Amino acid sequence: MKKAGGALLSSIEIDRSANRKVGVQLYMALRDIILSGGLGAGDRLPASRTLAHEIGVSRTTVIDAVDRLVAEGLLVSRVGAGTFVSDILEHQRSAADGATRARDAAQVPRLSHTIDHAFKAYAPRAWLPHTTGAFVTALPALDAFPVSQWARISARHLRGDREEIMGYGRPEGHEGLRRAIATHLNASRGIRCSPEQVFVTCGAQQAFSLIGRVLLNAGDRVWYENPGAVGARNAFVAAGAQLVPVSVDNEGLDVADGLRKAPHFRLGFVTPSHQQPLGHVMSLARRLELLEAASDAQALIVEDDYDGEFHFGPRSTPPLKSIDTQDRVIYVGTFSKTLFPSLRLGFMLVPESLTAAFERLFASWISTPPTSTQAVVADFMDEGHFAAHVRMMRRLYIERYEALMEASSALPEGVSVQTTASGFHTTAFLREDSNEENVVESAAHRGVTVAPIGRYCLEPIAQKGLVLGFGSTSPADSRAGMEALGQVVAT
């Protein structure tokens, strides 16, 4: 079956003032492209008429050059299909590429001091999941997403104003989405804010990176939950920050521990609504302590509210930002958990005193997600689909959480699954003599995905355990997964 068009070869230039004939120039140009790997085995050349028109030569000249390359074995002509690059060079090219890579590896360009240090200090982070199952973390219930409503809104936008959905868009984010986010935060999360404080990002990870660029100098001390979220941790390390591991207990980040280690900190990072990964909710007393410590140190706090929408009680715990009377909290949210991860859509709500700085940053060089995607999310929120979806997901996650807790009876004595009040992951504490990595590896051989608590630690903690996701895990998968995990930890 013919493929329309064939490869674009408009880079070929013919010099009619040269002594070399036009046909020879074309033959040598095609030959160089093939030998250099510009065209790979199986790639189709354009039809002779198309190539002659694009380069500005006669069709006869093209046919002569192609026939010569066919005779040399570099091209293969198939009647009714076209002319294709032969695979004769693939073996030789693979060997040559291996030698080139080995040579280049010995000549790696020098990296900046900051990123060279960051590479050594980055936390190990497994590739984020793409498939569901027991007990994958960070993945919402994709099977319950209202695809038909999403498709209808998407189709409407694609039929709309092309300049609106296909242009560059506002650097700070689509106006409708910024307004929808501000409205939602006011009504649902109790945060008083304006759309001008909202900046749309390519996921929460970009937000953390930008915060680090704007606020941190090399060596600045950052309070960081230990254990704590990996993504923001790597972003701040890349900014050259000195991370201070602050212990976490049942009330959340231990402010007293932070003050002992670094009373003059520049930034603090917390996940107060559902601590990552332990799952605790930060108490009101701790929240007030943290805000007071930030005020005394003239520091700022980054609040990562990655899954705070999914609480299991009648009312959610208000975000830290909602009680921030001194405007010291930068609130970061994401649609990866509430909608789906491939949107790569997040946002940050910055204090009014920082809006001008972030406006200048975004206007200078930041690219936001596709405007069409932002517009679809804005309408999804404005028309009430977002609120309805979150309500439905709360009920679903409660059911899946209860199924996980019921299935945990298959675990042996000494292994306990912790209760949680929100989100869609929890932890299972192991015996003190357990080896987390061995358990993770053995579970993977049985088709069960778990993460060790140690992966989230800046420095080791005494507690051994596993992080268990249940958002994308059906009750049947939970039962089977717990039986397999029970067999692993019993050995």
C-alpha positions as CSV (number, residue, x, y, z in Angstrom):
1,M,0.0,0.0,0.0
2,K,1.4,3.3,-1.0
3,K,2.0,6.0,1.7
4,A,1.0,9.4,0.6
5,G,3.8,11.8,-0.3
6,G,6.9,10.1,0.9
7,A,9.8,11.8,2.7
8,L,10.3,15.5,2.4
9,L,13.7,16.1,0.7
10,S,13.5,19.9,0.2
11,S,16.9,20.3,1.9
12,I,18.6,19.2,-1.3
13,E,20.0,22.2,-3.1
14,I,21.2,22.2,-6.7
15,D,24.0,24.6,-7.7
16,R,23.6,25.3,-11.4
17,S,26.8,27.3,-11.5
18,A,28.9,24.3,-10.3
19,N,31.0,22.3,-12.7
20,R,29.4,19.1,-11.5
21,K,26.3,18.0,-13.5
22,V,22.8,18.4,-12.0
23,G,22.2,14.7,-12.1
24,V,25.4,13.9,-10.3
25,Q,24.6,16.5,-7.6
26,L,21.2,15.0,-7.0
27,Y,22.6,11.4,-6.9
28,M,25.3,12.5,-4.3
29,A,22.8,14.4,-2.2
30,L,20.5,11.5,-2.0
31,R,23.4,9.1,-1.3
32,D,24.7,11.3,1.6
33,I,21.2,11.5,3.2
34,I,20.9,7.7,3.1
35,L,24.4,7.0,4.4
36,S,24.1,9.6,7.2
37,G,20.9,8.1,8.5
38,G,18.7,11.0,7.3
39,L,16.5,8.3,5.7
40,G,16.1,5.0,7.5
41,A,15.5,1.5,6.2
42,G,12.0,1.3,4.7
43,D,11.5,5.0,4.3
44,R,9.7,5.9,1.1
45,L,11.0,8.4,-1.4
46,P,8.6,10.8,-3.0
47,A,7.3,10.0,-6.5
48,S,9.7,11.1,-9.2
49,R,7.3,13.9,-10.4
50,T,6.9,15.2,-6.8
51,L,10.7,15.2,-6.1
52,A,11.5,16.8,-9.5
53,H,9.0,19.6,-8.7
54,E,10.3,20.2,-5.1
55,I,13.9,20.4,-6.2
56,G,13.4,22.1,-9.5
57,V,14.9,19.6,-11.9
58,S,13.5,17.4,-14.6
59,R,11.8,14.1,-13.9
60,T,14.4,12.4,-16.1
61,T,17.2,13.6,-13.9
62,V,15.4,12.2,-10.8
63,I,14.8,8.8,-12.5
64,D,18.5,8.6,-13.5
65,A,19.7,9.4,-10.0
66,V,17.3,6.9,-8.4
67,D,18.1,4.2,-10.8
68,R,21.8,4.6,-10.0
69,L,21.1,4.2,-6.3
70,V,18.9,1.2,-6.9
71,A,21.8,-0.4,-8.8
72,E,24.1,0.2,-5.8
73,G,21.6,-1.4,-3.5
74,L,20.9,1.7,-1.4
75,L,17.3,1.9,-2.8
76,V,14.7,-0.8,-3.6
77,S,12.0,-0.2,-6.2
78,R,8.8,-2.1,-5.8
79,V,6.3,-2.1,-8.7
80,G,3.0,-0.4,-7.7
81,A,4.4,0.6,-4.3
82,G,7.2,3.1,-4.8
83,T,10.9,3.4,-4.1
84,F,12.2,2.7,-0.6
85,V,15.5,2.8,1.3
86,S,17.2,-0.6,1.5
87,D,17.9,-2.2,4.9
88,I,21.4,-3.3,3.7
89,L,23.1,-0.6,5.8
90,E,21.3,-1.2,9.1
91,H,23.8,-3.7,10.5
92,Q,26.8,-1.6,9.6
93,R,25.1,1.6,10.8
94,S,24.3,0.0,14.2
95,A,27.9,-1.0,14.7
96,A,29.1,2.5,13.7
97,D,26.6,4.2,16.0
98,G,27.8,2.1,18.9
99,A,31.4,3.2,18.3
100,T,30.2,6.8,18.0
101,R,28.3,6.6,21.3
102,A,31.3,5.1,23.1
103,R,33.5,7.9,21.8
104,D,31.0,10.6,22.7
105,A,30.5,9.2,26.2
106,A,34.2,9.9,26.9
107,Q,33.6,13.5,25.7
108,V,30.6,14.6,27.7
109,P,30.3,18.4,27.8
110,R,30.8,20.0,31.2
111,L,27.6,20.6,33.1
112,S,26.7,23.6,35.3
113,H,27.7,23.2,39.0
114,T,24.1,23.4,40.0
115,I,22.8,20.7,37.8
116,D,25.8,18.5,38.3
117,H,25.1,18.6,42.0
118,A,21.4,18.1,41.4
119,F,22.0,14.9,39.4
120,K,23.8,13.4,42.4
121,A,21.2,14.5,44.8
122,Y,18.0,13.7,42.9
123,A,15.7,11.2,44.6
124,P,15.1,8.0,42.7
125,R,11.7,8.1,41.0
126,A,10.1,5.2,39.3
127,W,8.5,5.9,36.0
128,L,4.9,7.1,36.7
129,P,2.3,4.4,36.1
130,H,0.3,4.1,32.9
131,T,-1.7,0.9,33.7
132,T,-4.0,0.2,36.6
133,G,-3.8,-2.6,39.1
134,A,-2.9,-3.4,42.7
135,F,-1.5,-1.2,44.2
136,V,-0.5,1.5,41.7
137,T,-0.2,5.0,43.2
138,A,-0.8,8.4,41.7
139,L,-3.3,7.1,39.1
140,P,-7.0,8.0,39.5
141,A,-10.0,5.9,38.4
142,L,-9.7,6.4,34.7
143,D,-12.5,3.9,34.1
144,A,-14.9,6.3,35.8
145,F,-14.1,9.4,33.8
146,P,-17.0,11.0,31.9
147,V,-15.5,10.7,28.4
148,S,-18.7,11.5,26.5
149,Q,-19.1,14.9,28.2
150,W,-15.4,15.7,27.7
151,A,-15.7,14.7,24.0
152,R,-18.7,16.9,23.5
153,I,-17.0,20.0,25.0
154,S,-13.8,19.3,23.1
155,A,-15.7,19.0,19.8
156,R,-17.5,22.3,20.5
157,H,-14.2,24.1,21.0
158,L,-12.6,22.5,17.9
159,R,-15.4,24.0,15.8
160,G,-15.0,27.4,17.4
161,D,-12.8,30.4,16.9
162,R,-9.5,29.1,15.5
163,E,-7.5,32.1,16.7
164,E,-8.7,31.5,20.2
165,I,-7.9,27.8,20.4
166,M,-4.9,27.5,18.0
167,G,-3.0,30.7,18.8
168,Y,-0.3,31.1,21.5
169,G,-2.8,32.2,24.2
170,R,-2.1,34.2,27.3
171,P,1.2,33.2,29.0
172,E,-0.3,33.2,32.5
173,G,-3.1,30.8,31.3
174,H,-6.5,30.9,29.6
175,E,-8.6,33.6,31.2
176,G,-11.6,31.4,31.5
177,L,-9.6,28.7,33.3
178,R,-8.0,31.1,35.7
179,R,-11.4,32.4,36.6
180,A,-12.9,28.9,37.0
181,I,-10.0,27.8,39.2
182,A,-10.4,30.9,41.4
183,T,-14.1,30.4,41.7
184,H,-13.6,26.8,42.7
185,L,-11.0,27.6,45.3
186,N,-13.2,30.2,46.8
187,A,-16.3,28.0,46.9
188,S,-14.9,24.5,47.6
189,R,-11.6,25.1,49.4
190,G,-12.4,28.2,51.3
191,I,-9.5,30.2,49.8
192,R,-10.2,33.9,49.1
193,C,-8.4,34.8,45.9
194,S,-8.7,36.5,42.5
195,P,-8.0,35.0,39.0
196,E,-5.0,37.3,38.7
197,Q,-3.2,35.2,41.4
198,V,-3.7,32.0,39.4
199,F,-1.0,30.9,37.0
200,V,-1.6,27.8,34.8
201,T,1.3,25.4,34.5
202,C,2.2,22.1,32.7
203,G,1.4,20.1,35.8
204,A,2.4,20.7,39.4
205,Q,6.0,19.8,38.7
206,Q,6.5,22.8,36.5
207,A,5.0,25.0,39.3
208,F,7.5,23.7,41.8
209,S,10.4,24.3,39.3
210,L,9.2,27.9,38.7
211,I,8.8,28.6,42.4
212,G,12.4,27.4,42.9
213,R,13.7,29.7,40.1
214,V,11.9,32.7,41.4
215,L,12.5,32.4,45.2
216,L,15.6,30.3,45.8
217,N,19.3,31.1,45.7
218,A,21.9,28.4,45.8
219,G,22.3,27.2,49.4
220,D,19.0,28.6,50.7
221,R,17.5,26.3,53.3
222,V,14.2,24.6,52.6
223,W,12.2,22.7,55.2
224,Y,11.1,19.5,53.6
225,E,8.9,16.7,55.0
226,N,10.8,13.5,55.7
227,P,9.5,11.4,54.2
228,G,8.0,13.7,51.5
229,A,7.0,14.1,47.9
230,V,9.7,13.3,45.3
231,G,8.7,15.7,42.5
232,A,9.0,19.0,44.4
233,R,12.0,17.7,46.2
234,N,13.9,17.3,42.9
235,A,12.7,20.7,41.6
236,F,14.2,22.5,44.6
237,V,17.4,20.5,44.5
238,A,17.7,21.6,40.8
239,A,17.4,25.2,42.0
240,G,20.4,24.7,44.3
241,A,18.5,24.6,47.6
242,Q,19.8,22.9,50.7
243,L,16.9,20.7,51.8
244,V,16.4,20.3,55.5
245,P,14.7,17.0,56.4
246,V,12.0,17.7,58.9
247,S,10.3,14.7,60.6
248,V,6.6,13.9,60.3
249,D,4.3,12.5,62.9
250,N,0.6,11.9,63.2
251,E,0.0,15.7,63.3
252,G,2.0,16.4,60.1
253,L,5.3,18.2,59.8
254,D,7.1,18.6,63.1
255,V,7.6,22.4,63.3
256,A,9.7,22.1,66.5
257,D,12.1,19.8,64.6
258,G,12.4,22.2,61.8
259,L,13.2,25.1,64.2
260,R,15.9,23.0,65.8
261,K,17.6,22.2,62.5
262,A,17.1,25.5,60.6
263,P,15.3,28.4,62.3
264,H,16.3,30.8,59.5
265,F,14.8,28.9,56.6
266,R,13.8,30.5,53.2
267,L,11.0,28.1,52.1
268,G,8.9,25.3,53.6
269,F,7.2,22.5,51.7
270,V,4.2,20.6,53.1
271,T,1.3,18.4,52.0
272,P,-1.1,19.2,54.9
273,S,-4.3,17.8,53.5
274,H,-2.9,14.3,52.9
275,Q,0.7,13.9,53.8
276,Q,2.8,12.3,51.0
277,P,3.4,9.4,51.5
278,L,2.2,8.7,55.1
279,G,-1.3,10.0,54.6
280,H,-1.6,12.1,57.8
281,V,-3.7,15.3,57.9
282,M,-1.9,18.2,59.5
283,S,-3.6,19.3,62.7
284,L,-4.8,22.9,63.1
285,A,-2.2,23.5,65.9
286,R,0.6,22.5,63.6
287,R,-0.7,24.7,60.8
288,L,-0.7,27.7,63.1
289,E,2.8,26.8,64.4
290,L,4.1,26.6,60.8
291,L,2.6,29.9,59.8
292,E,4.1,31.6,62.9
293,A,7.5,30.0,62.1
294,A,7.3,31.3,58.5
295,S,6.4,34.8,59.7
296,D,9.3,34.8,62.2
297,A,11.8,33.7,59.5
298,Q,10.2,35.9,56.8
299,A,9.9,32.7,54.8
300,L,7.2,31.3,52.4
301,I,5.4,28.0,52.5
302,V,4.6,25.9,49.4
303,E,1.4,23.9,50.0
304,D,0.9,20.9,47.6
305,D,-2.8,20.0,47.6
306,Y,-2.4,17.2,45.2
307,D,-5.5,15.1,46.2
308,G,-7.2,17.2,48.9
309,E,-10.5,17.1,46.9
310,F,-11.0,13.5,47.9
311,H,-11.9,13.5,51.6
312,F,-13.9,10.7,53.2
313,G,-15.8,12.7,55.8
314,P,-18.7,15.1,55.4
315,R,-16.3,18.0,55.3
316,S,-12.7,18.3,54.1
317,T,-9.9,19.8,56.2
318,P,-9.5,23.4,54.9
319,P,-6.2,24.0,53.1
320,L,-3.4,25.8,54.9
321,K,-3.8,28.7,52.5
322,S,-7.4,29.3,53.8
323,I,-6.0,30.3,57.2
324,D,-3.0,32.2,55.9
325,T,-3.6,35.8,57.1
326,Q,-0.1,37.1,56.2
327,D,-0.2,35.9,52.6
328,R,2.9,33.6,53.0
329,V,1.5,30.4,51.4
330,I,1.9,29.5,47.7
331,Y,-0.9,27.0,46.9
332,V,-0.2,24.4,44.2
333,G,-2.9,22.2,42.6
334,T,-3.1,19.7,39.8
335,F,-5.7,18.2,37.5
336,S,-3.7,15.0,37.2
337,K,-5.7,13.5,40.2
338,T,-9.1,15.1,39.8
339,L,-9.3,14.5,36.0
340,F,-6.5,12.6,34.4
341,P,-2.6,12.8,34.3
342,S,-2.0,13.1,30.5
343,L,-3.6,16.6,30.6
344,R,-0.3,17.8,32.1
345,L,-2.3,20.7,33.7
346,G,-1.6,22.3,37.0
347,F,-1.7,25.7,38.6
348,M,-0.3,27.8,41.4
349,L,-2.0,30.5,43.5
350,V,0.6,33.0,44.5
351,P,0.4,35.8,47.1
352,E,-0.6,39.2,45.8
353,S,2.9,40.5,46.6
354,L,4.3,38.0,44.0
355,T,1.9,38.3,41.2
356,A,3.9,41.0,39.4
357,A,7.1,38.8,39.6
358,F,5.3,35.7,38.2
359,E,3.5,37.8,35.5
360,R,6.9,39.0,34.3
361,L,8.4,35.5,34.4
362,F,5.5,34.0,32.4
363,A,5.5,36.8,29.9
364,S,9.2,36.4,29.3
365,W,9.6,32.7,28.4
366,I,7.1,30.3,30.0
367,S,4.8,28.3,27.7
368,T,1.5,27.1,29.1
369,P,-0.5,24.0,28.1
370,P,-2.5,24.1,24.9
371,T,-5.1,26.8,25.0
372,S,-7.7,24.4,23.6
373,T,-7.2,22.0,26.5
374,Q,-7.4,24.9,29.0
375,A,-10.6,26.1,27.5
376,V,-12.2,22.6,27.6
377,V,-11.3,22.3,31.3
378,A,-12.7,25.8,32.0
379,D,-16.1,24.8,30.4
380,F,-16.0,21.4,32.2
381,M,-15.8,23.3,35.5
382,D,-18.2,26.1,34.6
383,E,-20.9,23.7,33.5
384,G,-20.8,21.7,36.7
385,H,-19.2,18.6,35.3
386,F,-16.1,18.9,37.4
387,A,-18.0,19.2,40.7
388,A,-20.2,16.3,39.8
389,H,-17.1,14.2,38.8
390,V,-15.3,15.0,42.1
391,R,-18.4,14.0,44.1
392,M,-18.7,10.7,42.3
393,M,-15.0,10.0,42.7
394,R,-15.2,10.6,46.5
395,R,-17.9,7.9,46.7
396,L,-15.9,5.6,44.5
397,Y,-12.6,6.1,46.4
398,I,-14.4,5.4,49.7
399,E,-15.6,2.1,48.3
400,R,-12.2,1.2,47.0
401,Y,-10.5,2.2,50.3
402,E,-13.0,0.1,52.3
403,A,-12.3,-2.8,49.9
404,L,-8.6,-2.4,50.5
405,M,-8.9,-2.3,54.2
406,E,-11.2,-5.4,54.2
407,A,-8.7,-7.3,52.0
408,S,-5.8,-6.4,54.3
409,S,-6.9,-9.1,56.6
410,A,-4.9,-11.4,54.3
411,L,-1.7,-9.8,55.6
412,P,0.2,-11.6,58.4
413,E,0.5,-10.4,62.0
414,G,3.0,-7.5,62.3
415,V,2.0,-5.9,59.1
416,S,-0.6,-3.1,59.4
417,V,-2.4,-1.0,56.8
418,Q,-2.9,2.5,58.2
419,T,-6.2,4.3,58.1
420,T,-6.5,7.5,56.1
421,A,-9.1,10.2,55.7
422,S,-8.5,11.4,52.2
423,G,-6.8,10.8,48.9
424,F,-6.4,7.5,47.1
425,H,-3.3,5.9,48.7
426,T,-2.4,4.8,52.2
427,T,0.6,3.0,53.8
428,A,1.2,-0.5,55.2
429,F,3.8,-0.6,58.0
430,L,6.2,-3.6,57.9
431,R,8.1,-5.3,60.7
432,E,11.3,-3.6,61.7
433,D,13.5,-6.3,60.3
434,S,11.9,-6.1,56.9
435,N,13.8,-5.1,53.7
436,E,11.5,-2.8,51.8
437,E,13.3,-3.2,48.5
438,N,13.2,-7.0,48.6
439,V,9.5,-6.9,49.4
440,V,8.9,-4.5,46.5
441,E,10.8,-6.6,44.0
442,S,9.1,-9.9,45.2
443,A,5.7,-8.3,44.9
444,A,6.4,-7.1,41.4
445,H,7.2,-10.7,40.4
446,R,3.6,-11.5,41.5
447,G,2.1,-8.7,39.5
448,V,1.7,-6.3,42.5
449,T,3.0,-2.7,42.4
450,V,4.0,-1.1,45.7
451,A,6.5,1.6,46.6
452,P,8.8,1.6,49.6
453,I,8.6,4.5,52.1
454,G,12.3,4.8,52.0
455,R,12.1,6.1,48.4
456,Y,10.5,9.2,49.8
457,C,13.1,9.9,52.5
458,L,15.8,12.6,52.5
459,E,17.4,10.6,55.4
460,P,16.5,7.2,56.7
461,I,13.6,6.8,59.2
462,A,13.0,3.9,61.6
463,Q,9.6,3.0,60.2
464,K,9.6,0.4,57.3
465,G,6.6,0.3,55.0
466,L,5.0,0.4,51.7
467,V,2.8,2.9,49.9
468,L,-0.5,1.3,48.6
469,G,-2.6,3.0,45.9
470,F,-6.3,2.2,45.6
471,G,-7.6,4.9,43.3
472,S,-7.3,2.7,40.2
473,T,-7.6,-0.6,42.0
474,S,-10.9,-2.5,41.8
475,P,-12.1,-4.4,44.8
476,A,-11.3,-7.7,43.1
477,D,-7.7,-6.5,42.3
478,S,-7.4,-5.4,46.0
479,R,-8.3,-8.9,47.2
480,A,-6.0,-10.7,44.8
481,G,-3.2,-8.1,45.5
482,M,-3.4,-8.5,49.2
483,E,-3.3,-12.3,49.0
484,A,-0.1,-12.0,46.9
485,L,1.4,-9.3,49.1
486,G,0.6,-11.4,52.2
487,Q,2.5,-14.3,50.8
488,V,5.5,-12.0,50.0
489,V,5.8,-10.4,53.5
490,A,5.2,-13.8,55.3
491,T,8.4,-15.2,53.8
